[in-house]
Amino acid sequence: MPDPLSRRQFLGRLSLALSALAGAVVAVPILAYLLSPLIHPVTNRWQPLGPITKFPVGQTVQASFEDPSPLPWAGLTARSAVWVRRNSSALADFTVFAVNCTHLGCPVTWLADGDIFLCPCHGGVYYKDGTVAAGPPPRPLFQYQSRVVNGELQILTRPLPVA
């Protein structure tokens, strides 16, 4: 007959088992995050923003598109926003800016009265062409490549560089 476990042995083994369980609970999300680029590779693809009639000449309008790399747990964050400026009545004369400030990634707001983009986090200001006017942003707003196909504006999605 095997010796019964002492109270000390039982509690020691229970502590080890619970520690292993806690370690697994912490490790699984970290591993999933680190392995997600291998499981879900990011692909650049053309995404529609809408008909060109949706974007008046000389105005900057916010539009949204499906994120090119939505993960199963992304939920509503799989939609991303951009600022679209139609420069002239020429068919393909559009500038599409990322909505994120190049300082720390906060979403910028378009102020039509001043023809500027304003970052509310640290006071970054950009001119209507995306260049830095004032504040801490180190570079102009990131831009997406755009094209017009069958009267619809499309952008080439890609992961934005880390600011």
Secondary structure by P-SEA (a helix, b strand, c coil): ccccccaaaaaaaaaaaaaaaaaaaaaaaaaaaaaccccbbbbbbbbbccccccccccbbbbbbbcccccccccccccbbbbbbbbccccccbbbbbbccccccccbbbbbcccccccccccbbbbcccccccccccccccbbbbbbbcccbbbbbccccccc
